[in-house]
Amino acid sequence: MDAKITLSFDKQIIEKAKQYAEKQNISLSRLMEYLLDKITSDDYSSLEDLPVSDWVTAVSEGKAEYITKKRKRSKLKDEYKNRKK
């Protein structure tokens, strides 16, 4: 059974959340319900205990390194064309 509540947020946060919810094809209400369900379903004693993606933790611990193979431009073009087949 649904119940209504009134919440106040920064206007910019609301706009970004609405855009995100629209991209996910859900209402802002259902998005908030989902998020609240997730954070209240486990034992988190504080906000700092909420789970954070591994990559966020890794990046926050030091400088991120992006390692790419050096390839000739013509080779990259050939690889791109071959992927489309």
Biopython code that builds the backbone (N, CA, C, O; Angstrom):
import numpy as np
from Bio.PDB.StructureBuilder import StructureBuilder

atoms = [
    (1, "MET", "N", (0.842, -1.182, 0.000)),
    (1, "MET", "CA", (0.000, 0.000, 0.000)),
    (1, "MET", "C", (0.881, 1.238, 0.000)),
    (1, "MET", "O", (1.784, 1.358, 0.828)),
    (2, "ASP", "N", (0.630, 2.144, -0.908)),
    (2, "ASP", "CA", (1.416, 3.367, -1.003)),
    (2, "ASP", "C", (0.958, 4.386, 0.034)),
    (2, "ASP", "O", (-0.223, 4.471, 0.369)),
    (3, "ALA", "N", (1.922, 5.157, 0.534)),
    (3, "ALA", "CA", (1.644, 6.264, 1.448)),
    (3, "ALA", "C", (2.396, 7.480, 0.920)),
    (3, "ALA", "O", (3.489, 7.340, 0.371)),
    (4, "LYS", "N", (1.836, 8.644, 1.077)),
    (4, "LYS", "CA", (2.467, 9.866, 0.583)),
    (4, "LYS", "C", (3.263, 10.536, 1.681)),
    (4, "LYS", "O", (2.880, 10.535, 2.851)),
    (5, "ILE", "N", (4.416, 11.125, 1.259)),
    (5, "ILE", "CA", (5.231, 11.926, 2.174)),
    (5, "ILE", "C", (5.671, 13.178, 1.432)),
    (5, "ILE", "O", (5.629, 13.224, 0.203)),
    (6, "THR", "N", (6.083, 14.172, 2.164)),
    (6, "THR", "CA", (6.601, 15.395, 1.561)),
    (6, "THR", "C", (8.065, 15.527, 1.940)),
    (6, "THR", "O", (8.426, 15.461, 3.115)),
    (7, "LEU", "N", (8.909, 15.715, 0.922)),
    (7, "LEU", "CA", (10.343, 15.876, 1.134)),
    (7, "LEU", "C", (10.801, 17.159, 0.462)),
    (7, "LEU", "O", (10.189, 17.607, -0.507)),
    (8, "SER", "N", (11.861, 17.745, 0.965)),
    (8, "SER", "CA", (12.438, 18.940, 0.349)),
    (8, "SER", "C", (13.870, 18.644, -0.072)),
    (8, "SER", "O", (14.670, 18.129, 0.710)),
    (9, "PHE", "N", (14.181, 18.979, -1.329)),
    (9, "PHE", "CA", (15.517, 18.777, -1.876)),
    (9, "PHE", "C", (15.949, 20.039, -2.607)),
    (9, "PHE", "O", (15.117, 20.875, -2.960)),
    (10, "ASP", "N", (17.232, 20.174, -2.828)),
    (10, "ASP", "CA", (17.767, 21.237, -3.656)),
    (10, "ASP", "C", (17.158, 21.099, -5.057)),
    (10, "ASP", "O", (17.049, 19.989, -5.578)),
    (11, "LYS", "N", (16.766, 22.206, -5.658)),
    (11, "LYS", "CA", (16.081, 22.195, -6.961)),
    (11, "LYS", "C", (16.916, 21.507, -8.041)),
    (11, "LYS", "O", (16.377, 20.761, -8.858)),
    (12, "GLN", "N", (18.218, 21.752, -8.050)),
    (12, "GLN", "CA", (19.090, 21.135, -9.060)),
    (12, "GLN", "C", (19.156, 19.621, -8.876)),
    (12, "GLN", "O", (19.206, 18.879, -9.857)),
    (13, "ILE", "N", (19.158, 19.163, -7.642)),
    (13, "ILE", "CA", (19.175, 17.724, -7.361)),
    (13, "ILE", "C", (17.886, 17.083, -7.880)),
    (13, "ILE", "O", (17.914, 16.004, -8.472)),
    (14, "ILE", "N", (16.770, 17.751, -7.652)),
    (14, "ILE", "CA", (15.489, 17.224, -8.114)),
    (14, "ILE", "C", (15.479, 17.101, -9.635)),
    (14, "ILE", "O", (15.032, 16.088, -10.172)),
    (15, "GLU", "N", (15.969, 18.124, -10.329)),
    (15, "GLU", "CA", (15.988, 18.086, -11.792)),
    (15, "GLU", "C", (16.870, 16.954, -12.304)),
    (15, "GLU", "O", (16.494, 16.245, -13.237)),
    (16, "LYS", "N", (18.038, 16.783, -11.698)),
    (16, "LYS", "CA", (18.929, 15.700, -12.119)),
    (16, "LYS", "C", (18.306, 14.342, -11.814)),
    (16, "LYS", "O", (18.431, 13.408, -12.606)),
    (17, "ALA", "N", (17.646, 14.231, -10.685)),
    (17, "ALA", "CA", (17.001, 12.966, -10.314)),
    (17, "ALA", "C", (15.846, 12.654, -11.266)),
    (17, "ALA", "O", (15.650, 11.497, -11.638)),
    (18, "LYS", "N", (15.089, 13.660, -11.657)),
    (18, "LYS", "CA", (13.993, 13.456, -12.609)),
    (18, "LYS", "C", (14.529, 12.967, -13.949)),
    (18, "LYS", "O", (13.965, 12.054, -14.552)),
    (19, "GLN", "N", (15.608, 13.569, -14.408)),
    (19, "GLN", "CA", (16.217, 13.153, -15.671)),
    (19, "GLN", "C", (16.718, 11.714, -15.578)),
    (19, "GLN", "O", (16.541, 10.923, -16.505)),
    (20, "TYR", "N", (17.340, 11.388, -14.457)),
    (20, "TYR", "CA", (17.842, 10.025, -14.268)),
    (20, "TYR", "C", (16.684, 9.028, -14.261)),
    (20, "TYR", "O", (16.748, 7.993, -14.924)),
    (21, "ALA", "N", (15.632, 9.341, -13.514)),
    (21, "ALA", "CA", (14.477, 8.448, -13.430)),
    (21, "ALA", "C", (13.853, 8.259, -14.806)),
    (21, "ALA", "O", (13.465, 7.147, -15.165)),
    (22, "GLU", "N", (13.756, 9.324, -15.565)),
    (22, "GLU", "CA", (13.179, 9.230, -16.915)),
    (22, "GLU", "C", (14.015, 8.302, -17.799)),
    (22, "GLU", "O", (13.467, 7.493, -18.549)),
    (23, "LYS", "N", (15.344, 8.422, -17.707)),
    (23, "LYS", "CA", (16.223, 7.544, -18.489)),
    (23, "LYS", "C", (16.055, 6.082, -18.076)),
    (23, "LYS", "O", (16.225, 5.176, -18.892)),
    (24, "GLN", "N", (15.721, 5.860, -16.801)),
    (24, "GLN", "CA", (15.530, 4.508, -16.302)),
    (24, "GLN", "C", (14.100, 4.013, -16.527)),
    (24, "GLN", "O", (13.765, 2.874, -16.203)),
    (25, "ASN", "N", (13.264, 4.891, -17.088)),
    (25, "ASN", "CA", (11.870, 4.570, -17.393)),
    (25, "ASN", "C", (11.050, 4.242, -16.141)),
    (25, "ASN", "O", (10.208, 3.344, -16.145)),
    (26, "ILE", "N", (11.320, 4.994, -15.076)),
    (26, "ILE", "CA", (10.537, 4.863, -13.843)),
    (26, "ILE", "C", (10.202, 6.253, -13.325)),
    (26, "ILE", "O", (10.798, 7.243, -13.751)),
    (27, "SER", "N", (9.268, 6.323, -12.426)),
    (27, "SER", "CA", (8.910, 7.616, -11.847)),
    (27, "SER", "C", (9.926, 7.985, -10.765)),
    (27, "SER", "O", (10.638, 7.131, -10.237)),
    (28, "LEU", "N", (9.970, 9.253, -10.459)),
    (28, "LEU", "CA", (10.850, 9.720, -9.386)),
    (28, "LEU", "C", (10.446, 9.077, -8.058)),
    (28, "LEU", "O", (11.304, 8.755, -7.237)),
    (29, "SER", "N", (9.159, 8.893, -7.851)),
    (29, "SER", "CA", (8.680, 8.247, -6.623)),
    (29, "SER", "C", (9.209, 6.819, -6.506)),
    (29, "SER", "O", (9.673, 6.409, -5.442)),
    (30, "ARG", "N", (9.138, 6.064, -7.603)),
    (30, "ARG", "CA", (9.623, 4.673, -7.575)),
    (30, "ARG", "C", (11.136, 4.619, -7.421)),
    (30, "ARG", "O", (11.667, 3.713, -6.778)),
    (31, "LEU", "N", (11.834, 5.594, -8.013)),
    (31, "LEU", "CA", (13.294, 5.660, -7.848)),
    (31, "LEU", "C", (13.638, 5.875, -6.373)),
    (31, "LEU", "O", (14.499, 5.186, -5.827)),
    (32, "MET", "N", (12.973, 6.818, -5.740)),
    (32, "MET", "CA", (13.226, 7.092, -4.321)),
    (32, "MET", "C", (12.859, 5.883, -3.464)),
    (32, "MET", "O", (13.572, 5.544, -2.520)),
    (33, "GLU", "N", (11.748, 5.240, -3.795)),
    (33, "GLU", "CA", (11.335, 4.047, -3.062)),
    (33, "GLU", "C", (12.413, 2.960, -3.174)),
    (33, "GLU", "O", (12.769, 2.317, -2.187)),
    (34, "TYR", "N", (12.919, 2.772, -4.388)),
    (34, "TYR", "CA", (13.961, 1.770, -4.618)),
    (34, "TYR", "C", (15.215, 2.091, -3.792)),
    (34, "TYR", "O", (15.759, 1.219, -3.115)),
    (35, "LEU", "N", (15.663, 3.347, -3.855)),
    (35, "LEU", "CA", (16.869, 3.742, -3.116)),
    (35, "LEU", "C", (16.686, 3.605, -1.610)),
    (35, "LEU", "O", (17.576, 3.114, -0.915)),
    (36, "LEU", "N", (15.548, 4.032, -1.112)),
    (36, "LEU", "CA", (15.289, 3.911, 0.319)),
    (36, "LEU", "C", (15.207, 2.453, 0.750)),
    (36, "LEU", "O", (15.669, 2.091, 1.833)),
    (37, "ASP", "N", (14.618, 1.619, -0.102)),
    (37, "ASP", "CA", (14.553, 0.190, 0.195)),
    (37, "ASP", "C", (15.957, -0.406, 0.278)),
    (37, "ASP", "O", (16.252, -1.193, 1.177)),
    (38, "LYS", "N", (16.825, -0.024, -0.673)),
    (38, "LYS", "CA", (18.190, -0.557, -0.685)),
    (38, "LYS", "C", (18.969, -0.153, 0.563)),
    (38, "LYS", "O", (19.626, -0.991, 1.181)),
    (39, "ILE", "N", (18.904, 1.108, 0.932)),
    (39, "ILE", "CA", (19.725, 1.548, 2.067)),
    (39, "ILE", "C", (19.165, 1.111, 3.415)),
    (39, "ILE", "O", (19.888, 1.088, 4.411)),
    (40, "THR", "N", (17.888, 0.765, 3.448)),
    (40, "THR", "CA", (17.310, 0.331, 4.724)),
    (40, "THR", "C", (17.216, -1.182, 4.847)),
    (40, "THR", "O", (16.814, -1.688, 5.895)),
    (41, "SER", "N", (17.581, -1.917, 3.796)),
    (41, "SER", "CA", (17.452, -3.373, 3.848)),
    (41, "SER", "C", (18.646, -4.059, 4.495)),
    (41, "SER", "O", (18.539, -5.222, 4.885)),
    (42, "ASP", "N", (19.769, -3.383, 4.620)),
    (42, "ASP", "CA", (20.958, -3.953, 5.245)),
    (42, "ASP", "C", (21.289, -3.205, 6.529)),
    (42, "ASP", "O", (20.670, -2.193, 6.856)),
    (43, "ASP", "N", (22.261, -3.715, 7.237)),
    (43, "ASP", "CA", (22.654, -3.081, 8.497)),
    (43, "ASP", "C", (23.730, -2.033, 8.275)),
    (43, "ASP", "O", (24.922, -2.337, 8.314)),
    (44, "TYR", "N", (23.314, -0.822, 8.046)),
    (44, "TYR", "CA", (24.241, 0.298, 7.912)),
    (44, "TYR", "C", (24.072, 1.169, 9.148)),
    (44, "TYR", "O", (22.999, 1.720, 9.394)),
    (45, "SER", "N", (25.132, 1.285, 9.913)),
    (45, "SER", "CA", (25.028, 2.076, 11.139)),
    (45, "SER", "C", (25.197, 3.573, 10.882)),
    (45, "SER", "O", (24.832, 4.394, 11.724)),
    (46, "SER", "N", (25.752, 3.929, 9.716)),
    (46, "SER", "CA", (25.900, 5.345, 9.374)),
    (46, "SER", "C", (25.951, 5.491, 7.861)),
    (46, "SER", "O", (26.038, 4.497, 7.140)),
    (47, "LEU", "N", (25.898, 6.718, 7.386)),
    (47, "LEU", "CA", (25.971, 6.966, 5.947)),
    (47, "LEU", "C", (27.308, 6.499, 5.368)),
    (47, "LEU", "O", (27.380, 6.080, 4.213)),
    (48, "GLU", "N", (28.359, 6.576, 6.175)),
    (48, "GLU", "CA", (29.680, 6.145, 5.718)),
    (48, "GLU", "C", (29.729, 4.638, 5.453)),
    (48, "GLU", "O", (30.608, 4.173, 4.728)),
    (49, "ASP", "N", (28.805, 3.874, 6.026)),
    (49, "ASP", "CA", (28.781, 2.431, 5.837)),
    (49, "ASP", "C", (28.103, 1.999, 4.540)),
    (49, "ASP", "O", (28.185, 0.831, 4.159)),
    (50, "LEU", "N", (27.437, 2.926, 3.862)),
    (50, "LEU", "CA", (26.751, 2.560, 2.622)),
    (50, "LEU", "C", (27.761, 2.043, 1.607)),
    (50, "LEU", "O", (28.874, 2.562, 1.525)),
    (51, "PRO", "N", (27.389, 1.025, 0.831)),
    (51, "PRO", "CA", (28.337, 0.449, -0.130)),
    (51, "PRO", "C", (28.693, 1.429, -1.245)),
    (51, "PRO", "O", (27.852, 2.197, -1.714)),
    (52, "VAL", "N", (29.943, 1.384, -1.651)),
    (52, "VAL", "CA", (30.435, 2.228, -2.730)),
    (52, "VAL", "C", (31.058, 1.312, -3.776)),
    (52, "VAL", "O", (31.713, 0.326, -3.436)),
    (53, "SER", "N", (30.854, 1.634, -5.027)),
    (53, "SER", "CA", (31.419, 0.806, -6.093)),
    (53, "SER", "C", (32.921, 0.641, -5.907)),
    (53, "SER", "O", (33.605, 1.558, -5.452)),
    (54, "ASP", "N", (33.427, -0.534, -6.262)),
    (54, "ASP", "CA", (34.850, -0.817, -6.123)),
    (54, "ASP", "C", (35.715, 0.178, -6.872)),
    (54, "ASP", "O", (36.766, 0.589, -6.381)),
    (55, "TRP", "N", (35.268, 0.571, -8.078)),
    (55, "TRP", "CA", (36.104, 1.485, -8.864)),
    (55, "TRP", "C", (36.183, 2.864, -8.230)),
    (55, "TRP", "O", (37.201, 3.545, -8.360)),
    (56, "VAL", "N", (35.124, 3.288, -7.544)),
    (56, "VAL", "CA", (35.158, 4.580, -6.865)),
    (56, "VAL", "C", (36.178, 4.517, -5.731)),
    (56, "VAL", "O", (36.959, 5.449, -5.539)),
    (57, "THR", "N", (36.168, 3.430, -4.993)),
    (57, "THR", "CA", (37.128, 3.250, -3.916)),
    (57, "THR", "C", (38.547, 3.230, -4.468)),
    (57, "THR", "O", (39.442, 3.858, -3.903)),
    (58, "ALA", "N", (38.756, 2.517, -5.563)),
    (58, "ALA", "CA", (40.088, 2.427, -6.155)),
    (58, "ALA", "C", (40.586, 3.792, -6.622)),
    (58, "ALA", "O", (41.742, 4.148, -6.394)),
    (59, "VAL", "N", (39.718, 4.546, -7.272)),
    (59, "VAL", "CA", (40.114, 5.859, -7.757)),
    (59, "VAL", "C", (40.407, 6.797, -6.595)),
    (59, "VAL", "O", (41.336, 7.602, -6.664)),
    (60, "SER", "N", (39.632, 6.701, -5.545)),
    (60, "SER", "CA", (39.823, 7.612, -4.419)),
    (60, "SER", "C", (41.093, 7.315, -3.635)),
    (60, "SER", "O", (41.559, 8.159, -2.869)),
    (61, "GLU", "N", (41.658, 6.123, -3.816)),
    (61, "GLU", "CA", (42.866, 5.760, -3.090)),
    (61, "GLU", "C", (44.135, 6.226, -3.777)),
    (61, "GLU", "O", (45.208, 6.173, -3.176)),
    (62, "GLY", "N", (44.048, 6.669, -4.986)),
    (62, "GLY", "CA", (45.246, 7.116, -5.686)),
    (62, "GLY", "C", (44.923, 7.568, -7.090)),
    (62, "GLY", "O", (43.765, 7.586, -7.507)),
    (63, "LYS", "N", (45.969, 7.932, -7.811)),
    (63, "LYS", "CA", (45.806, 8.416, -9.175)),
    (63, "LYS", "C", (45.369, 7.275, -10.092)),
    (63, "LYS", "O", (45.953, 6.192, -10.068)),
    (64, "ALA", "N", (44.353, 7.521, -10.888)),
    (64, "ALA", "CA", (43.869, 6.506, -11.827)),
    (64, "ALA", "C", (44.830, 6.412, -13.004)),
    (64, "ALA", "O", (45.331, 7.425, -13.492)),
    (65, "GLU", "N", (45.081, 5.199, -13.451)),
    (65, "GLU", "CA", (45.939, 4.981, -14.603)),
    (65, "GLU", "C", (45.142, 4.315, -15.697)),
    (65, "GLU", "O", (44.455, 3.319, -15.469)),
    (66, "TYR", "N", (45.238, 4.876, -16.890)),
    (66, "TYR", "CA", (44.569, 4.291, -18.036)),
    (66, "TYR", "C", (45.648, 3.773, -18.975)),
    (66, "TYR", "O", (46.390, 4.556, -19.569)),
    (67, "ILE", "N", (45.732, 2.477, -19.108)),
    (67, "ILE", "CA", (46.762, 1.864, -19.921)),
    (67, "ILE", "C", (46.116, 1.380, -21.214)),
    (67, "ILE", "O", (45.188, 0.571, -21.201)),
    (68, "THR", "N", (46.620, 1.885, -22.309)),
    (68, "THR", "CA", (46.110, 1.466, -23.618)),
    (68, "THR", "C", (47.273, 0.991, -24.469)),
    (68, "THR", "O", (48.421, 1.386, -24.264)),
    (69, "LYS", "N", (46.955, 0.140, -25.421)),
    (69, "LYS", "CA", (47.961, -0.331, -26.356)),
    (69, "LYS", "C", (48.170, 0.742, -27.409)),
    (69, "LYS", "O", (47.212, 1.354, -27.880)),
    (70, "LYS", "N", (49.412, 0.966, -27.773)),
    (70, "LYS", "CA", (49.695, 1.903, -28.854)),
    (70, "LYS", "C", (49.586, 1.154, -30.163)),
    (70, "LYS", "O", (50.300, 0.179, -30.398)),
    (71, "ARG", "N", (48.678, 1.619, -31.021)),
    (71, "ARG", "CA", (48.475, 0.990, -32.317)),
    (71, "ARG", "C", (48.447, 2.053, -33.396)),
    (71, "ARG", "O", (48.094, 3.207, -33.151)),
    (72, "LYS", "N", (48.823, 1.642, -34.584)),
    (72, "LYS", "CA", (48.771, 2.566, -35.715)),
    (72, "LYS", "C", (47.322, 2.862, -36.052)),
    (72, "LYS", "O", (46.431, 2.037, -35.850)),
    (73, "ARG", "N", (47.116, 4.050, -36.565)),
    (73, "ARG", "CA", (45.763, 4.494, -36.912)),
    (73, "ARG", "C", (45.091, 3.546, -37.912)),
    (73, "ARG", "O", (43.901, 3.257, -37.792)),
    (74, "SER", "N", (45.856, 3.064, -38.898)),
    (74, "SER", "CA", (45.280, 2.159, -39.904)),
    (74, "SER", "C", (44.838, 0.846, -39.273)),
    (74, "SER", "O", (43.833, 0.268, -39.687)),
    (75, "LYS", "N", (45.578, 0.370, -38.275)),
    (75, "LYS", "CA", (45.216, -0.868, -37.585)),
    (75, "LYS", "C", (43.920, -0.664, -36.787)),
    (75, "LYS", "O", (43.055, -1.541, -36.781)),
    (76, "LEU", "N", (43.784, 0.463, -36.129)),
    (76, "LEU", "CA", (42.560, 0.768, -35.381)),
    (76, "LEU", "C", (41.353, 0.799, -36.324)),
    (76, "LEU", "O", (40.282, 0.283, -36.004)),
    (77, "LYS", "N", (41.550, 1.413, -37.488)),
    (77, "LYS", "CA", (40.477, 1.504, -38.467)),
    (77, "LYS", "C", (40.047, 0.104, -38.926)),
    (77, "LYS", "O", (38.854, -0.178, -39.041)),
    (78, "ASP", "N", (41.023, -0.764, -39.186)),
    (78, "ASP", "CA", (40.718, -2.139, -39.590)),
    (78, "ASP", "C", (39.983, -2.899, -38.491)),
    (78, "ASP", "O", (39.029, -3.626, -38.768)),
    (79, "GLU", "N", (40.427, -2.731, -37.236)),
    (79, "GLU", "CA", (39.773, -3.406, -36.110)),
    (79, "GLU", "C", (38.326, -2.949, -35.970)),
    (79, "GLU", "O", (37.438, -3.756, -35.695)),
    (80, "TYR", "N", (38.094, -1.659, -36.158)),
    (80, "TYR", "CA", (36.742, -1.119, -36.055)),
    (80, "TYR", "C", (35.849, -1.704, -37.151)),
    (80, "TYR", "O", (34.720, -2.114, -36.881)),
    (81, "LYS", "N", (36.345, -1.741, -38.360)),
    (81, "LYS", "CA", (35.559, -2.283, -39.471)),
    (81, "LYS", "C", (35.247, -3.765, -39.258)),
    (81, "LYS", "O", (34.143, -4.218, -39.563)),
    (82, "ASN", "N", (36.214, -4.518, -38.738)),
    (82, "ASN", "CA", (36.016, -5.950, -38.521)),
    (82, "ASN", "C", (34.998, -6.244, -37.409)),
    (82, "ASN", "O", (34.334, -7.281, -37.447)),
    (83, "ARG", "N", (34.868, -5.364, -36.438)),
    (83, "ARG", "CA", (33.897, -5.552, -35.352)),
    (83, "ARG", "C", (32.470, -5.429, -35.844)),
    (83, "ARG", "O", (31.566, -6.063, -35.300)),
    (84, "LYS", "N", (32.264, -4.635, -36.847)),
    (84, "LYS", "CA", (30.905, -4.390, -37.353)),
    (84, "LYS", "C", (30.364, -5.566, -38.155)),
    (84, "LYS", "O", (29.164, -5.627, -38.422)),
    (85, "LYS", "N", (31.221, -6.495, -38.540)),
    (85, "LYS", "CA", (30.786, -7.623, -39.369)),
    (85, "LYS", "C", (30.044, -8.656, -38.583)),
    (85, "LYS", "O", (29.613, -9.665, -39.142)),
]
sb = StructureBuilder()
sb.init_structure("model")
sb.init_model(0)
sb.init_chain("A")
sb.init_seg("    ")
for serial, (resi, resn, name, xyz) in enumerate(atoms, 1):
    if name == "N":
        sb.init_residue(resn, " ", resi, " ")
    sb.init_atom(name, np.array(xyz, "f"), 0.0, 1.0, " ", f" {name:<3s}", serial, name[0])
structure = sb.get_structure()
